[in-house]
Amino acid sequence: MEKQKLPNGIAVLILGIASILSCCFYGIGLILAIVALVLAKKDTALYNQNPEGYANYGQIKTGKILAIIGLVINIIYLLFAIWLIATVGFENLQDQDAVRRIMTEKFGG
């Protein structure tokens, strides 16, 4: 019997990579990572039903690892952005001199 490819192997891999690359776009990478993990879960369940029938499970594992890395990076960046807005203020983020002044006042340097 010829081995088939899992239906979402390439998609999971691409979404995992894209979630890392788009980490600075305020949550878009977070969405991509979650979608990649959902697709990986579906394909993992399919693979577990018939492990000998599928050839590209390595793509799913790699994509899942990349999606987890992307998820962590995106969460850290999102928390940093929220902290920065709470500390500096949204209106002050538009002016680099104001950001520098506020950071110097609050944290020294």
C-alpha positions in Angstrom: 0.0 0.0 0.0 1.3 3.4 -1.0 1.7 5.9 1.8 -0.5 9.0 1.7 0.4 12.5 2.8 -1.5 14.1 5.7 -3.8 16.7 4.4 -2.5 19.7 6.4 1.2 19.0 6.5 2.4 21.9 4.4 -0.2 24.2 5.9 0.9 23.5 9.4 4.5 24.0 8.5 3.8 27.3 6.7 1.6 28.6 9.4 4.2 27.7 12.0 6.9 29.7 10.1 4.5 32.6 9.5 3.6 32.8 13.2 7.3 33.4 14.0 7.8 35.8 11.2 4.8 37.9 12.1 5.4 38.1 15.8 5.6 41.9 15.8 2.2 42.5 14.2 0.1 42.7 17.4 -1.6 39.3 17.5 -1.6 38.2 13.9 1.1 35.7 14.6 -0.8 34.5 17.6 -3.8 33.7 15.4 -1.6 31.9 12.9 0.0 29.8 15.6 -3.3 28.8 17.1 -4.6 27.7 13.6 -1.4 25.7 13.0 -1.8 23.9 16.3 -5.5 23.1 15.6 -4.6 21.7 12.2 -1.7 19.8 13.7 -4.0 18.2 16.3 -6.4 17.1 13.6 -3.6 15.5 11.5 -2.0 13.9 14.6 -5.3 12.2 15.4 -5.5 11.0 11.8 -1.9 9.8 11.9 -2.5 7.9 15.2 -5.4 6.0 13.6 -3.0 4.6 10.9 0.7 5.4 11.5 1.9 3.2 8.6 -0.4 4.9 6.1 1.1 8.4 6.2 4.5 9.6 5.1 4.8 13.3 6.1 4.2 13.2 9.9 7.6 14.9 10.3 6.2 18.0 8.7 3.4 18.0 11.3 5.8 17.7 14.2 8.1 20.4 12.8 5.2 22.7 12.1 3.8 22.1 15.6 7.1 22.9 17.2 7.4 26.1 15.1 3.8 27.0 16.0 4.6 26.6 19.7 7.7 28.8 19.4 5.6 31.4 17.5 2.9 31.2 20.1 5.4 31.9 23.0 7.1 34.7 21.1 3.8 36.3 20.2 2.5 36.1 23.8 5.7 37.7 25.1 5.5 40.5 22.5 1.9 41.1 23.2 2.5 41.3 26.9 5.4 43.7 26.3 3.2 45.9 24.0 0.4 46.0 26.7 3.0 46.8 29.4 4.5 49.6 27.2 1.1 51.1 26.5 0.2 50.9 30.2 3.5 52.5 31.2 4.0 55.1 28.6 0.5 55.8 27.4 -0.9 55.3 23.9 -0.7 59.0 23.0 3.0 59.2 24.1 4.0 56.3 21.9 3.6 58.5 18.9 6.5 60.7 20.1 9.9 59.0 20.5 11.3 61.9 22.6 8.3 61.5 25.0 8.9 57.8 25.3 12.6 58.3 25.9 11.9 61.0 28.6 9.3 58.9 30.4 11.5 55.7 30.4 14.4 57.8 31.7 12.2 59.3 34.5 10.7 55.9 35.5 13.7 53.6 35.1 16.7 55.8 35.1 19.5 55.6 32.6 
